[in-house]
């Protein structure tokens, strides 16, 4: 099975990754595009959900709680953080677009230990990682410092010609300095006709897949290292959803490439 999930060119659902489809136990991810007035409704059972308003303006209804006019970005490449909503299991969700909108749903198994809450842009930490052609810009939407049972959600923008998730790192082995986390990468390109590259590989090369990703494509990372490269002329955005047995992001760099950090 390929780790690359190509985006649907038509219809509401751009991509839909479930644990059953991915062959793993934790991460779910779905992205939808909505026209003005269109609604997307569902009730998550046994999972928590982080709703991220990628672009456009939407009303979000969760049970009897209403969160009006969330979003406002015209592009994920704008230098501002998104609006998000955390939802525990069993709460009916309706997202209604006020104009053309793109919305992402990150999910993971949960028992319902935390209530529904709004996550405003001001609560999200923004940072810069790397240097030179390894520079990228990070926004922590749902980090481990904020309440959730399993989910970790972050978005990253990589400038043209730069590498990202680099040096290659992995988080697939429980032990000192590393945790086990499944992960999805939801990619966007600017301009939209662009492409980028992502490789997923393990030390023993039992997984070794290199992919050309296009706008709205998703890459599944069950284990292994997973670097990205944005070609000259195209900015790369990705939204990461991570979850696993422990809600902590601890990783190990590929020893073959760690020299560049020194």
Long-range contacts (C-beta under 8 A, 24 or more apart in sequence): 2-209, 2-211, 3-200, 3-207, 3-209, 3-211, 3-219, 3-220, 3-221, 3-222, 4-209, 4-211, 4-213, 4-217, 4-218, 4-219, 4-220, 5-217, 5-218, 5-219, 5-220, 6-214, 6-217, 7-31, 7-214, 7-215, 7-216, 7-217, 7-218, 12-38, 12-40, 14-102, 14-216, 15-186, 15-216, 15-217, 15-218, 17-184, 17-218, 17-220, 22-182, 22-220, 22-222, 23-222, 24-182, 24-222, 25-109, 25-182, 26-108, 26-109, 26-150, 26-181, 26-182, 26-243, 26-244, 26-245, 27-106, 27-107, 27-108, 27-182, 27-183, 27-184, 27-241, 27-242, 27-243, 28-105, 28-106, 28-107, 28-108, 28-241, 29-104, 29-105, 29-106, 29-107, 29-184, 29-186, 29-218, 29-241, 30-104, 30-105, 30-107, 31-102, 31-103, 31-104, 31-105, 31-186, 31-216, 31-218, 32-95, 32-102, 32-103, 32-105, 33-100, 33-101, 33-102, 34-58, 34-95, 34-96, 34-97, 34-100, 34-101, 34-102, 34-103, 35-97, 35-100, 36-97, 36-98, 36-99, 36-100, 37-96, 37-97, 38-96, 38-97, 39-94, 39-95, 39-96, 39-97, 40-94, 40-95, 40-103, 41-92, 41-93, 41-94, 41-95, 42-92, 42-93, 43-90, 43-91, 43-92, 43-93, 44-87, 44-89, 44-90, 44-91, 44-93, 44-107, 45-89, 45-90, 46-89, 46-109, 46-110, 47-89, 47-107, 47-108, 47-109, 47-110, 48-86, 48-87, 48-88, 48-89, 48-107, 48-108, 48-109, 48-110, 48-112, 48-114, 48-148, 48-149, 48-150, 48-151, 49-86, 49-87, 49-93, 49-105, 49-106, 49-107, 50-84, 50-85, 50-86, 50-87, 50-105, 50-106, 50-107, 50-119, 50-141, 50-142, 50-148, 50-151, 50-153, 50-241, 51-84, 51-85, 51-86, 51-87, 51-93, 51-95, 51-103, 51-104, 51-105, 52-82, 52-83, 52-84, 52-103, 52-104, 52-105, 52-106, 52-141, 52-153, 52-155, 52-239, 53-82, 53-83, 53-84, 53-101, 53-103, 54-82, 54-101, 54-102, 54-103, 54-104, 54-188, 54-239, 55-100, 55-101, 55-102, 56-97, 56-98, 56-99, 56-100, 56-101, 56-102, 56-103, 57-97, 57-98, 57-99, 57-101, 58-95, 58-96, 58-97, 58-98, 58-101, 58-103, 59-95, 59-96, 59-98, 60-85, 60-93, 60-94, 60-95, 60-96, 61-92, 61-93, 61-94, 61-95, 61-96, 62-87, 62-91, 62-92, 62-93, 62-116, 63-91, 63-92, 63-116, 65-116, 67-118, 69-98, 70-118, 71-101, 75-190, 76-102, 76-155, 76-157, 76-188, 76-237, 76-239, 77-157, 77-188, 77-190, 77-235, 77-237, 79-137, 80-121, 81-121, 81-122, 81-124, 81-126, 81-139, 81-141, 82-121, 82-124, 82-139, 82-141, 82-155, 83-118, 83-119, 83-120, 83-121, 84-118, 84-119, 84-124, 84-141, 84-142, 84-153, 85-116, 85-117, 85-118, 85-119, 86-114, 86-116, 86-117, 86-119, 86-142, 86-147, 86-148, 87-116, 88-112, 88-113, 88-114, 88-115, 88-116, 91-116, 104-186, 104-239, 106-142, 106-151, 106-153, 106-239, 106-241, 107-151, 107-241, 108-148, 108-149, 108-150, 108-151, 108-241, 108-243, 109-149, 109-150, 109-243, 110-148, 110-149, 110-150, 111-149, 113-149, 114-147, 114-148, 114-149, 117-147, 119-146, 130-162, 130-164, 130-166, 133-161, 133-162, 133-163, 134-162, 134-163, 134-164, 134-166, 134-260, 135-159, 135-162, 136-162, 136-164, 143-249, 144-247, 144-248, 144-249, 148-247, 149-247, 150-243, 150-244, 150-247, 151-241, 151-242, 151-243, 151-247, 152-181, 152-240, 152-241, 152-242, 152-243, 152-247, 152-249, 153-239, 153-240, 153-241, 153-242, 154-239, 154-240, 154-242, 155-237, 155-238, 155-239, 155-240, 156-237, 156-238, 156-240, 157-235, 157-236, 157-237, 158-196, 158-228, 158-230, 158-235, 158-236, 158-237, 158-238, 159-230, 159-235, 160-230, 160-231, 160-232, 160-233, 160-234, 160-235, 161-230, 161-231, 161-232, 162-229, 162-230, 163-227, 163-228, 163-229, 163-230, 164-227, 164-228, 164-229, 164-230, 164-236, 164-238, 165-226, 165-227, 165-228, 166-227, 166-228, 166-229, 166-257, 167-227, 167-253, 167-254, 167-257, 167-258, 167-260, 167-261, 168-199, 168-201, 168-225, 168-226, 168-227, 168-253, 168-254, 168-257, 169-225, 169-226, 169-251, 169-252, 169-253, 169-254, 170-202, 170-223, 170-224, 170-225, 170-226, 170-251, 170-252, 170-254, 171-242, 171-244, 171-249, 171-250, 171-251, 171-252, 172-202, 172-222, 172-223, 172-224, 173-252, 174-245, 174-246, 177-250, 177-252, 178-250, 178-251, 178-252, 179-244, 179-245, 179-246, 179-248, 179-249, 179-250, 179-251, 180-244, 180-245, 180-246, 181-242, 181-243, 181-244, 181-249, 182-220, 182-221, 182-222, 182-242, 182-243, 182-244, 183-220, 183-221, 183-226, 183-240, 183-241, 183-242, 184-218, 184-219, 184-220, 184-221, 184-240, 184-241, 185-213, 185-218, 185-219, 185-221, 185-226, 185-228, 185-238, 185-239, 185-240, 186-216, 186-217, 186-218, 186-238, 186-239, 186-240, 186-241, 187-213, 187-214, 187-215, 187-216, 187-217, 187-218, 187-219, 187-236, 187-237, 187-238, 188-215, 188-216, 188-236, 188-237, 188-238, 189-214, 189-215, 189-234, 189-235, 189-236, 189-237, 190-234, 190-235, 190-237, 191-234, 194-231, 194-233, 194-234, 195-231, 195-234, 196-228, 196-229, 196-230, 196-231, 196-234, 196-236, 197-228, 197-229, 197-231, 198-226, 198-227, 198-228, 198-229, 199-225, 199-226, 199-227, 200-224, 200-225, 200-226, 201-225, 225-254
